[in-house]
Amino acid sequence: MLRSPKKTPPTPSMEESLLSSVPAEWAGPLMVMLVSFMVFAVMWLALAKRPTSSRIAKEKKLHRASDDPYSFYDPASGQSHRFFKAELATRIVSTIHALLVCYGAAMGLYTHRNMFQDMLWATSPIVRFWYSVSMAYFLGDILLCVVMFREYGFMFTFHGICAFAAVSIICLGNMFHFFGCIGFLWEFSTIFLNLRWFMLEYGYKETLAFKLNGIALVVFFFIFRIFIGCPYSFIFWTQLSSARAEGKISGGVYLTMSLMLGGVNSLNIFWGKKLFDGLVRLFRKWGSPEAIKEP
């Protein structure tokens, strides 16, 4: 008697294998993160290696090794300088991410106002979607900072790690959505920071638009990151401490979020002081005799 051959089960795809190894409630956010990461990567690669930062080459006294526009090197160290190769792409992708998450935070706070009453546990599917997108962005940010650590340094790398850890806990844990929205609104100042870079890069430093953008950058930085961010971060930490005391969150989550809050707010205060000092210098320059022209 002939036996029918055993049917071999279909081989699962790589995506199915990855998703089957994670909790079911993570599958959707991780898939959004994967797609978003690929979109951000394609955008970045399409824009990268454009030699647009002649200003950086002049400022850092870089020398050109050959006619290749990417051949700048630092004569002090003898090492090639890669910062200008990636900066245009990084700034554009950063601006797009900031616009997206600010929109997501505003929509989430407007459509799910119960988050104001329950700041720890109220959630919003709209906001969770944008957290998934932001996870992809900050993952790419960390990779870029690690690969180009010599150019970007510790603070940018540390900022990316803190942001990725916080957004991952909020998204995958599906909690703390209100405070995640507050953090997203911090990115509003990033839009003006990147506009400042574009104006410096393409020769608009002496224009009125550059000065107004500088004022807007400082104003929105202090509104969202200092005046709103610091008090709400403290409120978040006190509620987080109460939840930890009641056993509602693990020690690992509590420690990670506490370190993130301390680290990111310290960076905001440090950068805020630098921005404020720059604005003071700008106003002093406006009031200097050289800035006053005779009619």
C-alpha positions, 0 to 999 in steps of 0.5 A: 500500500502506497503511503502518501508523502508527508507534507512539509510545512511551509518555511516561515518568512524572516518577518514571521520568524522574528514576530513569532519570537516576541509577545503578540502585543509587540508585533504591530509596533515592531512592524511599524518600527521596521517599515519606518526604519527602512523609510528613514534609511532610504531617505538618508541614503538618498541625501547622504554624501552631498558635500554641502558643509564647506562652512564646517570645513572652514570652521574646523580648518580642514584640508582637502586631500584631493579633488574628491569633494569628500576628501577633507581631513583634519591636519591636527590628527591626520584623520578624515573628517566625515561630518559634512558627508552626513549632516545634510541628510541627518538634518532633513530626516531629523526635521521630518521626524520632528514634524511627524511626532509633534503632530502625533503628540498634539493629535494624541493629547487633543483626541485622548484627553483622558490622558490628562486625568491618568498620566501614567496608564491612559493610552492612545493608539494614535500616539503608540503608532508615532512612538513606533515611528520614533523608535525607528528614528532614534535607532538610526540616530544611535547607529549614526552616532556610533559609526561617526562617534569621532564627529558627534561625540558622547552627548549626542550618542547618550541623547539618542540612547536615552531617547530610544530607551524611553520611547521603547519602554513607552511603546512596547510597555504601552504605558506613560503615553501622556509623558511621552507626548510631552517628550515629543513636543520637545522636538518642536525646537528641533525644527528651528535648530535645523532651520538655523543650520540650513541658513548658516550653511547656505549663507543666510546668517546676516538676514532678518529671517535668521535672527527671527529663527534664532529667537523662535528657537530659544523661545520654543526650546525654553517653553517646551523643554524647560518650562513644560518639560522640567516640571512635568518630568518631576511630576512624572518621576514622583508618580513613577516612584509611587507606582514603584512603591506599590509594585505596579512597575518593575525596578528595571523600568523605574531605574531606566526611566529615572536615569533617562529623565535625569540625563535628558533634562540635564542635557536640555538645561545644558543646551538651553544655557548655550542657546540663551548665551547665544541669544544674549550675544546676538542682542549685544551685537544688534546694539553695538555701534558697528550694527548701527548704520547712519542714514 
